[in-house]
Amino acid sequence: MSRGAKSADRPVSIDRGVHGGAAWPPLNCGGKLLDLSTPRVMGVLNITPDSFSDGGDFFSRKAAIARAWSMVEEGAAIVDVGGESSRPGAAEVTVAEELRRVLPVIETLARELPVPVSLDSTKPEVMRAAAGAGAGLINDIMALQRPGALAAAVETGLPICLVHMQGTPRTMQMNPRYDDAVEDIHRFFAARILACEAAGIAPEQLIIDPGFGFGKRTQDNLRLLRALDRFCDLGLPVLVGFSRKSFLGDLTKRAVSERLASGLVAGVIAVLKGARIIRTHDVAATVDALQIVEQVHCQG
Ligand code: 7PJ
């Protein structure tokens, strides 16, 4: 594992001396490059019945594609398409239903957008089909632990984002417990990276995400953010998603629609601790925030 390995015994910052230039070569996402020489924004595109609820598949798809274009215009470097809600307590959807939601949208976006399209899914069948439709990255909140997912990911040849989650979306917030959230999750990634390597996925193809809100109490999320630089010694790009999540509401007592400021600050802190990609619904504001971080830390 060579990429970023330099950072192992140094203080982590977004300074070019530590993470810049050759330390983060671009990721080849099915032919489109994801440049990680500066921190990037992944825009969230949910294709669930409640996200574009103006009735009918055609209008929903049109609305989703329009939203993807506006996120790219706002500066998203990648668009993450998901057809299954992972909110706490959410029910699973079938493979057929998930494919019906995401495939036509991925197919169109992969053809038309100048940036890569990622698939947010845990299902091997959906991974294969999405790769066939032109997806450039697989974002799996189960870190390829579903039966068949590792093999499907190998077949696609695409980069993978491994996300940590304790439990399943239905159960994850019921009673999350850790001996030490940071060390437990660090060990989890070390093991998953080895499992991926054994299956034939090179570490250079991997991104890691500690999974804020996925089976974590507010105090666990805070500890993880405070110690995010700990994950950089694994030598892989770190992705984080805070957007509108309930621990932000817990800390600020704000409703979902009022969590922009807290999400932005969490994202900036994460980038200062070495995160390379922020997954968010609020692309324009996040791009602005990262521009300031970048100008302060990397110029002059
Ligand atoms: C995340 C995700 C996240 C990654 C969701 C939501 C729930 N993928 N998919 N990281 N969250 N990699 O957006 O609130 O945090 S779905």
Boltz pocket constraint, residues with backbone or C-beta under 6 A from the ligand:
constraints:
  - pocket:
      binder: B
      contacts: [[A, 44], [A, 86], [A, 87], [A, 120], [A, 139], [A, 140], [A, 141], [A, 161], [A, 163], [A, 209], [A, 211], [A, 212], [A, 239], [A, 240], [A, 241], [A, 242], [A, 243], [A, 244], [A, 245], [A, 279]]
      max_distance: 6.0
